């Protein structure tokens, strides 16, 4: 069963301010649910959303260019 959390919990989890999270939901940039007008987030989906935003360090990029 999924664990759903509120916007303040997402803010604590991610370090993203509540106002920025509202902007991300308005733009459709973050996965969320809105039953009865209340914003809810799946903790697993938020973690996956964060992990999908990984930026490769320069060292990793250099290794990729050496592929044979």
C-alpha positions, 0 to 999 in steps of 0.5 A: 500500500502506498504511503501518501503525505502532505505538502509540508511533509514533501517540503521536509523530505525534499528541502523544497519550499511549500510555495515552490511545491505549489508552483510545481503542482500548478505546472504539472512538474511534480506527481500529486493527487488531489482528492476532495481538493487536498494535495497528496503525494505518494512518498515513493513517487516523490523519491522517484521524481527526485532520482529521475532528476539526477545530473551526472557529475563531470567525472561520470560524463568523461567515463561515458565518452570512453566507452568502446 
